[in-house]
Amino acid sequence: MTLTALQALLAAWITVDTFRRLIKVNARTVAAVRHAFAVLFTASICLTGTTVAGITVASWPTILLLAGVLAVQLATARYWRRGPPAAFQETAP
C-alpha cells in the first residue's frame, strides 16, 4: 500500500467514525464536544478529498497523526454505543 493510499484510507475511516458520533449527539451534548467533532469531521473530509485528488502529498508525520486520532476514536468507541457518554451531557438547570 502506498503512503497516499494509506493516508486516504485513514482519513476516510476517521470521517466515517466521526460521522457516526455526530449523528448520536443531541441538544444536551456539551457544545464544545459537538463543535470538536464537527471540526474533526470537516478536516477529515478535506484531507480525504485532497489526498484522493492528488492535491495533498502524503507523509509519515501525517499518517502517524491520523493513526493516533483513529486509535483514540477506536479506544473510546465502546463508550459511544448508546450515544454520547454521560460526562458529555449537560444537566438540566
NORJOQUI-V186421 format. One record per helix or strand of 3 or more residues. SS is the DSSP state (helix for helix, strand for strand). FROM is the first residue (numbers start at 1). TO is the last residue. If there is no record, write none. Layout:
SS & FROM & TO
SS & FROM & TO
//
This chain:
helix & 3 & 22
helix & 31 & 52
helix & 60 & 80
helix & 86 & 88
//
